[in-house]
């Protein structure tokens, strides 16, 4: 029965260290509405590209709910970790929780047993009036990993896209990544990365990590020259 609690609370992801920008303000407002007890909003679906902050927000929700109920952790369930071997125990333990937090629905394995398990969880929580918050890379109607009836159920609630496609949002996130790594990131280096690296957040983060490692190894400050040396 340990499997369910192998999905840990991640206190490093909080609302206070989440980078707020124009593309995620609506999501934050919806989250506030859903996590308030007796708010009348019980279903929220967040979707967006990799690196848009879905898992960060879901983990922040988990931490906040756990802080409000010491001794009753509310873990995030990553759907890529759900298997035919563990789904029964996960469903049983998840059913005891006050909230259902499902991460990366698009990574659910192609299995009728797993789809049935997620459907059972959804119905149990929805019919009992408990709150459900889920994330995926795609909006519900495009999520082929789920049955059509569950796709439509997710559209009954609040659905919002996390959009960090503008350069200003990317700059803000790179600045946050640099702060987390305790490095100074000149603005001209951020601008260089936006031009010479794939513009998704994982690629930008990987490039920043390369530059940081070269900086530490050579004991040179991060500069446009160093970025060019690293990235060619």
N, C-alpha and C positions, 0 to 999 in steps of 0.2 A: 504493500500500500504506500510505499515511499515515493513512487513515481510522480505523483501529483505535486509533491513538495520539492521535487527537483527543479521546478520552475521558480527561481528565486525572486524575491523582492530586490529591485536594483535602486537603492537610495541615491546613487550618483545622478540619476535622472530626476530632476525636480522641475516644478514650474518656475522657480526662481532662476535656474540656469538655462532655461529654454530661450532661444533667440526669437523674439517676437518681431514680425514684419507684416507688411500689408497682406501677404498671401496666406497667413495663418491666424489673423485676428478673429475671423469668424469661427474657426475651429475652437479657439480658446473660449469664446463667448458661449458656444454650444456646450462645451465641456462643463463650464460653470453651471449652466442650467440643468444638465443631466445629473451631476453629482450632488446637487442640493437635495436633501431628503424631502419627499412629498412635493417635488416640483411639478409633477405631472408629466415630465419627460423621462421616459424609461429606455429609450433606444437611440443610440448614436453610432453612426458609421463614418469613419475617417478614411479617406483614400488619397494616395499621392505617390509620386515616384520614390525610388530608393533614395534615402538621405533627406527626405522632406520633413522628418521629425515624428513620424507616426509612432514608432516604438518608444521614443523619448516621452511623448505625451502620455501614452498608455502606461508606461512605467511610473510617470509622475502621478497619474491618477491612482495607481496601485499604492504608491508610497503615502499619498494623502489619506486614502481610505484606511490604510493600515494604522497610520498615526491617530486617526479618529477612533479606532477600535483596537487598542493595545491587546495583544494576545489573540487577535483574530486576523491574521494576515490575509490579504486579498491579492493573490499572485496573478500575474499575466500568464495566459496559456499560449505559447507559441505553436501555431498549427503545424509548422514543419516538424515539430517534435512528437506530434500525435501519430501513433502507429496502431496497427491492428492488435499488436501485443499489449499495448498499455491503455487503449482507449476505454476499456471497461472501468478500470480503476480511476482514470482521469475523470470520466463522466460522474462516477459515484462521488468522488471527493469534490469536484467542482459544484455538484448539485447542492452541497452543504453551505456554499458561500453566499454572501449577501449581494455580490455583484459578479457578473460574468464578463471577463476581460479577455478577448480573443485577438491575438496578433497574427498578422500575415495570413489572412484567409486564402489568398491566392496560392499559398504554398501547401495547401492541404493535398495530401496524396490522392491519386485517382483510385478510390476504393469506395464501394457502396457501403461497406461497414462504417467507414469513417464519416462519410456524408450523413449516414443515419445517426451516428453519435452526435454530430454537431446539430442536426435537426432536433434530436431529443433534448439536448441542452437548451437550445433556443426556446423551444416550446415550454419546457419546464419553467424557465425564468420568465418568459413573457406572460404566461398564463397566471403566474403567481405574483405578477406586478413588480418583480425584481428588475434591477437595471442591467442593461446589456450595452457594452461598448466594444466595437470591433474595428479592426483596421485591415486594409488591403491595398494593393498597388492600383487596383481598378475599381470603378464604380460597380455597385451590385449587379446591374443588368449585364455587365461584361465579364462577370466572374464565372467562368465555365467550370470551375472546380466545385461549384455548388449546384444543387438541383434548382430548377426554375422556381419552385414554390418558396424555397428559402431566399432566393434572390429577391423575389417580390416582397417577402416579409421584411427584409432589411430596409426596403424603400418605404415602409410604413413610418419609420422614425426620421430623425434628423440625419441628413447626408451632406457631408461637406468635403471639399477637396483642399488638401494642403498644397499650395502652389508657391514654389520658390524659384520660379523660372526667370525672374528679373535679376539683373546684375547687382543691384543694391542689396537684395536679400542674400545673394551669394557672398558678397563682400562682408556682410554682417556675420554670416556663419563662419567664414574663414577667420575673421577677427576673433570669434569665440573659440575656434579650434586652436588658434595661436595662443590665446590666453590659457586655455586648458593645458597646453604644452609648455607654458611659461617661457614663451619666446616672443620677441618683438617682430611684428610683420609690417614692413613699410608698405604704404599704399601702392607704390609702383610695382612691388612684387605681386600683390593681389591682382592688379591690372594685367600684369604679364601672364599670370596663371589663367586668367579668364580668356586670354587670346590664344595661348599655346597649349592648353590642356583641355581635354573633354570637360564640358561644363556641368556635368552632374556632380553632386556633392562627394560621393565616394572617390571619384577620380581626382577632384581637387584636394581632398583630404590626403590621398595617397601621395600626390605630388608635394604637398606641404610637408609630409612626414619625411620624404626623401631629402628635401632641402634642409630640414631640421637635423637629420642624421649627418649630412655632409658638414653642416655648420659645427656640430659638436665634434666631429672627427678631425676637422681642420682648425678648430678654434677660431673660425672666422664669423663675423656677424652676418646675419641674413641680409642680403642685398640683391639688387637686380643682377649684378654681375655673377653672384653665386648661383642665383636661380638659373641663369643662362648656362652656367657650367654644368649644373645638375641635369637640366632638362634638354640641353642641346639647342 
